[in-house]
Amino acid sequence: MSGCGEDPRVFTAPSLPSDPRYSGTVANGYLGTRIYGDVLHVNGIYNGAVPDCHRAIIPSPVNVRMNVASEEPLTDSFSLNTQTGTFTHSLQCLEYTVTQQIYAHRSHVHLIAFSIAITRSGASSQPITVSLQTSFKPESPDLNLQRGPDFQGAEYIYGQTLIPEVEDCPLKSVHIIWSPIPPSVTLSSSERQGSWEFLAAVAETEEEAEKSFLAGLSLIGAGELWTSHEKAWEELWEGSRIDVEGPFPLRQALYGGLYYLLSSLPPLGFPGPFGGISPGGLSNGQQGEDYWGHVFWDQDTWMYPNIVLFYPELARAVLAYRIRTLSGALKNARMQGLLGAKFPWESAVTGCEVCPEEIYGREEVHINGDVLRAFQQYFYVTQDLDFFSKDGGWDVVSAIAEYWCSRVQWNEEEQRYHIKGVMPPDEYQSDIDNSVYTNAVAQVSLNFAIDLAVLLQVPVPENWKEVAKKVTIPFDLEKKYHPEFDGYVAGDPVKQADVVLMGFPLMYPMSPEVRRNDLEMYEPITDPEGPAMTWSMFAVGWLELKEVQRAHSQVQKCFANITEPFKIWTENADGSGAVNFLTGMGGFLQAVLFGYTGFRINRSNLTFDPACPEEIGILKVTGVCYLGSKLNFTFASDKITIEQKSLSGLQCPALEVVLAGSGQRFPLVRGNPVSFTSEAGRIQRSSSCWPL
């Protein structure tokens, strides 16, 4: 079990987990590794063709463990600091402390490093020797690695992946330069303290690897390698946080979830292409493990809403991945004999389908709507039309609309469009007709495409309007709930959140009565051993209806998927499935960020309607982005405070708060927080020209 201590942001234990999958991870959006793992992963580097395409194994030269031969008893401590993205192992006795720090540099993303520090605390002047043990071998089953000439006293290997994802996909190159690891380091008898830093640079070109390694050496020389990493994490956390006055495990889970999610995202301003987020995060996903590192709807539906609300720039990088893989999605649709684009159920580099099991790529077509919903949220948060008109966003939106219109079938008797032969989010079902979630997300896709076309002054095809208007949405008029699909028998078991996703995050229009009926119908028949993100969506639903304790019980279920001591999530409560399961963390974060606060990203405003359990005294959400402004919210039981902290540019519109009940309006002006009695409200463009 972890030692709680006083800081919920730091996870500490006297020993490492017996299962290395739970040892914690360090990553920076480009490089990632499990602590003391033999393998590094690089975002976007895969090896193998379907059905064997997987994240490539890159040997880790920084997997080094320390040990001290000592007659004195030594106390071990292992900790993961989520605020600095640093893993620390310390050995301590009365006479000295030895510390190892491991981190993937947050701003210099091609660097991964560790350091050893020895500090005397007693009177002894005996030399202190720390042995360094490594199992590194310059070989990989996925790369044709070979040694190159030493660089600046460092070792160097390079190679290419072996098998392309598809025939016309180029092979990827990997170049690794690293500091040689001595068998030991020694603090001499005359020294009180000493430190040693070791560095590895990993890049896709020799030039970038050399440049990054030299930058790392320069930072080491200035004593700033770790401090520059720490500063980058500090700036990231200043931009986004969720703080609660509440149970310690909840606080830890929030910090851990956001840390692991941010670790899989590139730094702000990262110039390179981003390769998406897989369910197991950047540190996992080799062959046969954690879905091979592929990108699913997990990214767009479960992780993305948290990203877009805090960091639209990073959300844009996620969308750019979908734009970059559009050609593969177009090819997928043609292979199905359809128009437009069919985004793959499992995606790697090209956007072609890489799922090992053909049925998912063929039938789980709701992925298209999930992808487009992410584009929609980005637009509602930013109103960034240039992204759609100039940067490829419209190409994705229109291609998905075309796909839906070619995928539907007209039912003459009902005078409605059907979508047949699909697998819904509930993967216990296949080859069913009119999945209510699939059809609803298709309708939402088309309506957004139509609205965006009008804004971009693009002609709207008539069939988009026709299909959006007439696609069937299954509904039981007698029981007033949404059957999961045509022919669904009430009470049949469900694998995971499906119909309940219509209320959130899809925000499909329905009455509170229908929303309640859907929750009541599906909650007791959803598999308790299903994937971790499910319960968070039931929690959000109950919070919408102000059933706070029912929601709280659903949130509590999430904790069964969190392993100690480093808050690693498993896909299923029995420990099976993907590890470290960012999808579950994304759902959990949404339960707080969109459930307890009631935040909803709408076409013309950002609404809030808090409903926190008694266990939470105060909920603070720092860095909510809306129309270029950064907003801080403080939710207490009797009061809400909102403060505008910063603007992203001179063109940001003035904003105001409008309360739903009283209609009161409060202008938002930087440096002047506004407070009011707790009730629902919205943030919108100011109805007057309030000064900035």
N, C-alpha and C positions, 0 to 999 in steps of 0.2 A: 504494500500500500504506500501511497505517496505521503510524504510529510507535508501537512498543510502550511505550516509557517504562518507568516502574516501577509504575504504578498500573493494574491491569487494569480498573478501573471507569471510566476515562476513555479515550475513543477519539479519537485525534488524527491529523491529516493536514495536509500543506502545501497541499492544494488540495481542492476539492469534486469529487465524481464527475462524469464527463461525462454520465451518465444521472441526471437530477434525481430519479428515483424512489428512488435510493439515498442521498439527501442527509441522512437522519436525520429524526426526527420529534420534536415536543414535543406533549404532550397531558396532560389531567388527568381523563379520564373523562367530561367534558362538552364541552370544546373540544379540537380537535386540528388540526395543520397540518404539512405537510412544511416543512422549513427552506427559506426563500426561495421558498415556493410562493405562488401568487396566491389560493389557495383555503383557506378555513376550513371545517371540518365541525363540526356540533353533533350530539351523540348524540340519536338519535330523531327527527331532522327529515329527512323524505323528501319528494320531489315526484314525481308521476307515478303513473298507474294501471298495473296489469299489462298488458302485459309490460315497461313502461318505468319502473316504480317504482325510484327510486334515491336515494341520499343527496344532499341538496340542496347545490348550490354556493353558498357564502357568500363574497363578496369579502373579502380579508384586507387591512385597513389597516396591518398591522404587517409586511408584506413589504417591508422597507427594507434596502437594501444600502449599505454605507459605502465611501468611497474617499478617499484622500488624494493630492493632487498634490504630489509630493515629488521633489526632485533627488537626495536620498539613496536608496540601495537599501532597499526595505522587505521584510521577511520576513512572509509570510502564515502563519497557523496557524488551523486549524479544529478544534474539539473538541466532543464530546458527553460531558458528565459525567452518568453514569447515577445517581450518588448525589444530585445536586441537580436533576435534570431540566432541565438548562440547556445550551443550545448557545452556544458562544463563538467569535467570529471576532476575531483580534487581528492588528494591523499593527505591526511593531516595527522601529525603527532605533536608532542610537546615541543619538539625541537625545530620543526619546519612544516611548511605546507607546499605541496606540489600541485600545480593546476594545469590542466589541459583544456583549451578552448577550441571548438570546432565550429566553422560557419561557412556558408556559401555567401560570398560578398554581395550585399544588397544593391550597390550601385555599379560596381565593376563585375558584371554578371558572368564573365568568363573565368572568374577566380573562385577557387575554393581553398580554404586554408585551415591550418591549426597551429597552435602555439603551445609551448611548454614554459611554465614559470616556476621558479623555486625561490622561496622566501624563508629565511631563518627567523625563528621566533624565540629560540633559546640561546644558551651560552655556548653550546658546542661549536667547535671549529673544524670538525671532521668534514672531509669532502662528501658531497651528496650526489650520488649517481642515479640517474633515471634511465632505465632501459626502455628502448623503443622497439616495439614488435610489430612487424608488418607481414601480411600474407600476399602482398601485391605481386601479381604476375602480369607482364605486358602482353596479354593475350585475351582474345574474345571469340566466342563462337559466331559473332555477328560482324566482325571486322577483320580484314586482312592486314593486321598491324605489323609494322616493321620498325626497327630502330633507325633513327636519323642521327646526325652528328649532334654532340652536346651543344647547348646554347647558353652562353654566359655562365658556364659551370653547372647548368641544369641538364637533366636527362630529357630526351625527346623521342616520342614515338608517333607514328601517323598511320593512317590507313583509310580504306573505304568500306562502306557496307557491301554485302556480298550479293544480295538479291533485291531488285527493285520491287516496289509495291505493285506496279503495273509496267507493261513493256516500255512505254514511253516516259517513264519516271526516272530521272537521273539518280545515280547512286550518290550517297552522302559521304563527305569526307570528315574525318575527325583528326585533330592535331592536339597532342597533349605534351606540355612542358612542365616539369616539376622539379622542386628542390630535392637533391638526394637526401635520403633519410639515414642518418648514422645509427649504429647499433645502440648508442647511448649518448646522453649529455650529462655534464658534471659541473656542479657548482663548487669551485675550489675552496679551500679552507680559508682563504683571505676574503672571500666575497660574502656579503649579506644577502644578496639577491641576484638573480640572473634570469634571462628569458631568451628563448629561441623561437623563431617563426619559420614555418614551412608553407610552401605555396605550390599550387598547381593551376595552370591555365589550360582551359579546354575550349577549342574553337573549331570552326569548320574550315578555316584557312590557316596556313602557316603564318602568314603576316599578322592575322588577328591574334593568334596564340602568342607570338613573340611580343607584339605590342602590349597585350594584356599582362604578360609576365613581367615585362620591364616596368609597367605602371605599378604592379604589385611590389616589385623590388624598391621602386622609388618611395612608395608609401611606407614600406618597412624601414627604409633608411631615415625617413622623417618621423618615425614612431607613430604613424597614422593609419596603418592598415586596418586594424580592428576599430579604431575610433571613427574612421570614415564610414565603415559598415554600420556601426552603432548609430551614427548621426542620420544615415539614410533611413534606418528603421524608425528612429525618433520622428523624423519628418513625416513618414508614412502614417504613424499612429496619431500624430497631431491632426492629420486630415480625416481620420475616421476612428471612432471608438464607440463601444456600447458599454456603459458602466451602470451597474445596479447596486443599490443597497439591498442586499438580499442574501440568500443562502450561499455559503462559500462554494459548494460544488457548481451552482449555476454560474457564478462569476468566473470560475475556472473554465467551465465549458465554453463560455462566450469568448474569453480571451484565446483559448486554444483553437476554437473553430475559426475565428477570424484570422489568427496567425497562420494556420495551415492553408487557408484559402488564399491569403495574400502571398504566401510563399510560392504558390503556383502561378502567380501573376508577375509579369515583368515590371521593372521600375517605371515610374512616370517618365515619359520622354524616350523610352527604349526605341532605338532606331530600327532594329531588326524585325523581321516578320515573326509573329507569335503563332505557335502551333496548337493552341487550344488547351483545354483542361480535361484531364481524364478522371474517372471516378476515384482511382487510387492515388491521385496527386502526382506530382512530378517525380517523386522518389520511388515509385513502384511501377510495375507494368511490363516486366519482361515476359518472355514466352510462357504461356500457360498460367500467368499470374495477373490478377487484377485487370482482367479484360485487355491484356496486352498493351495497356497504355493508350487505348483508343479513346476518341471523343464521342460521347453520346448526347442524348437530350438532357442528361444530368447537368452538363455545362449550362445549357440555355434556360432550362426550367428551374433547376434547383440551386445552382450557385449564382447565376447571373443577376437575379433581382437584387441581391445584396451588393454586388459590385456596382451596378448602374446607379444605385442610390447614393453611394459614397464616392465613387471614382468614375465618372462618365468617360474620362480619357482611357482608362483601362478597359471599360466596357466596349469602347470603340475598337480597341485592339482585338477583343474577342470577336466582334462582328467582322473585323477585317479578315480574320481566319476563315469565316464562312464565305466572304467575298472571294478570297483567294482560291477556295476550293469549289467555286461555282461550276467550273468547267467539268469537273468530275460529276457533280450533281446533275448537270445537263445530260451527261452520258448515261447516268443511271436511269433517268426518265426515258431516254430513247430505247434503252434495253428492255424497258417495260412496255414499249410501244406507245408511249405517252409524250405529251408536249411539256415544255417548261423544264423545271429542275426537281429532282427527287434527291434530297440530301440523304446521305447514308445513315443507317442506324448506327454503324460504327465507322468512324472517320479517322484517317491518318494524315497523309501528306496531300493526296491528290483530290480528295472528295469522292473518289470511287468507293463503292461498298467493299469493306474489308471484314465484315462480320463472318466468322467461320461457319455459322449456321444460316443457311440461305433463307429460311422462313422469316427471320426477323427483318432482314433487309427488304424482303418482298412485301410484308404485311404491316409492319409497324410504321405506317406512313404518317402518323401524327407528328413525327419528327419535323416534317416540313412546317407545320403550324407552330411548333415549339421554337424553331429557329426564327420564324418571322415575328413571333411575339416578342423576342428579345430586341429585334430591330424597332418594333413599335414602342417598347418601353424607353429605349434610347431616345427616340424622337420626342416622346412626351416629356422627358426630363430636360432635354436640351433645346428642342425646336431647331435642331441643326439640319437645315434643308440642304446645305452644301454637301453633307456626307452622302445624301441620296442622289443629288443631281450631278455631282462631280467625282465622287469617290467610290462609286459602284454599289451603293446601298439600294438604289432603285432597281438595278439589274436583278438583285436577289429577290426583292419584293415582287416584281412583275413576273419573274420566272416561277415563283411559288404559286402565284395566282393562276398562271397558265396551267400549271400542273393540276391544281384542284379542278379546274374547269374541264380538263381532259380525263380526269380520274372518276368523275361522277357519272352515274347512269340515270337516265330519265325513267321514272315510273309513271306510266300513262294513267293507271287507275287512281293513284294518289295525287297526280299532278305535282309531284315533288321529285327532287334529285336524291338519289341514294349513293352511298359509298360502300361498296361491297367487298367482301373477302379481305378483311383486315384483322390485325391483332391490336387490341386496345392497350393502354398502359397496364391493365390487368393481364399479365402474360400467362395466366392459367387458361385463357381463351385464345382461339385462333380461327381464322377463316369465318369470321362472323360478319354480319351486315349492320351498317349504321351504328357503329360505336358512338355513343352520345358525345364522348369527349372528342373523338376524332372529327366528327361532323361539326361540333361547335367550334373547334379550333380552326377548321377550314373556313367556316363562316366569318369568324373574327379576322382571319387572314385576308379574306377578300374585301371585307369592309374597310380594313386599314389600307389595302392597296388602292381602293377606290378613292378614299379621302386623300391619300398622298398624291395620287395622280392629279387630282383637282388642284392641290397646292402647287404642284410642279408644272401645271398647265399642260399636262399630257392627256391626250384623248383617252377616255375610259371605254374599254371594250364592253359592248352590251352584254356579252355572255358573263362577264364578271358580276354585273348587277343581277342578272337573272339567277345565276347559281347562288349567290349570296342570299337572295331573297327566298329561294325555294328549296334549299338543301334541308332535308328533314332532320329534326331534332327530336329523338324519341322522348315521349312524355306520357305518363300514366295519369289520365284525367281523373280516374276514380281515386287512386291513392295519392295523387298530387306529388309525385316524385319522378326522377329521371331514371328509367331502366338503363342498365349499362349498355345494352344493345338490343336489336330486334330479337325477340324470343327469350330474353333474359328471364329466368325464374327467380322471383324474389326469395332471398335466403341462400342462394348458391354462393359458395365461398369465393372470396376475391383475394388476389395475391397482395395488392398494394393500393395506394391512393389512386383512384381513377375518376369516378364521377364527382367526388368531392373537389377535384381540381377545377371544376367548372366555376365554383364560387370564388376560389382563389387558388392559383394566381390568374386564372383566365378572366375572372370578373364578368362572367356571363350573366346577363340580366335575369333575375328571378326574385320572387317574393320571399320574405323571411320565413313564411310557412314552408315553401318548397325547399329552401336552404336547410331548414331544420329536418324536414322529412328525409332529404338525401343523407344527412349526417346520421340520423336515427336508423336508417335502413342499412347503411354500409359499415358503420363502426363495429357492430358486434360480429359481423361475418368476414371481416378482414383478417387475414392470416396473422396471428400474433407473432409468428416467426418470420414475417415478411421484412423487406428492407427498411432501414432505419428512418428514412425521410418521411415515411407514411404518416406517422403520428403527429408530426408537426402540422400537417395540413388539416387534420381533424381539429387540432388545437386552434388554428386560425379561424376555422369555421365556427367553433363554439364561442370564441372571443367576439366574433361579429355579432352573435346573438346575446352577448353579455352573460354567457354561461361560464363564468370565470373558473369555477372549481372543476367543472367538467374539462375545460381546456387544460387546467393545471395537471390533471391526471394524465392527459395525453402527452404533455411535455415531459412529465416524469418518466414515461416509458422510454424516452430517448436515452436516458442514462444507462440503460441496460446494454447499450452498444458502445459505451465509452470504456476503454481499458486503461488501467493504471500502469505506471504512474504518470505517463506523458500524454494522457488524454487522446490516445489513438482510437479512432472510430473503426468498428467493423461493420460490414454491410448488414449482417444479421446478428441478432442477439446471442446466438449460440457460438459466435466467433467465426462463422463461415462467411464466404464471399470476399469482396474486395477490402483491402486494408492499405492505406489509411483512407476511409470512405468519406471523401469530400462532399459527396451527394447528401449523406446524412447530416453532415455539419451545415451544409447550405440550407437544408430544410429547417434544422434547429434554429439557425440564425434568423430565418424568415419568421419563425414562430414568435420571436421576440421583436424583430425589426418591423414586421408588418402585422403581427398579432397583438402584442401588448400595446403597441402604439396606435394601431389602426391605420397606419400609413397606406395610402393607395395612390398609385401613379395614374392619373387620369389625363384625358385629352387636353384639358384646359386648366387643371389645377392639381395640387398635391393635397390630399385630405388626410386628416388625423382624427382618431376617435378612440382614445386610450381605454384599456380595460386590463388593469394589472391585478394579479392575485395579492392577497394580503401579505404574503411573504416578501413582496418587493415594496420597500419604502419609497425609494426614488429611482427612476429610470432616466439616465442621461444618454442621449444620442448625439454625438458630436460629428459634424461634418456632412450633414445631409445636403446633397446638391440639388438645386432646382433653378433652371433658367440662368445658370451662371453664378448663382449665389451659393455660398456655404452657410448653412443654418445649423444652429445648436438648439436642441430641444431638451427641456427638463420636465419630466412628468412626475408630479407628486399626487397624492391621493386627492388633494383639494385644489391644486393649482398647476397650471402649465406656464412655462416660461420659454419664449422663443427669442433667439438673438441672431442677428445677421452678422457673421464674422468677416467675410471677405467676398470679393467679386472677382470673377475670372477675366473680366475685360470691361472696357468703357461702355460697351453696348448692352450691358446687362440691364433688363428692365427693372423699374421700381416694383417692389412686391408689397403685398398687404396680407394681413390675417383677417379672415371673415369668420365669425362664429356662427355655427349652424342654427342654434336656438335663438339667441338674442339678435343676431344680425349685426352685432357690433363689429367695427372695422378698426384695425390697428396698422398704421404704416410701419414697415420694417426699415429701420435706418441703422446703418453700421454703428456699433458701439452703444446702442440704446435698446436693451432688452425690453420686451413687452411681456407682461404677466396678466393672467386672467383666471377666473374660476374654471376648474376643469370641465370642459365639454368639447363636443366635436366641432371641427372647423376645417378651414381650408386655407392654403397658401395660393395666391394667384397674382397675376399682374395687377398693379394698382389701378383702381378706377380713377385716380387723380394723379397728377404729376408730383408725387412726393419727392422731396429732395433726396439725393444719395448721400 
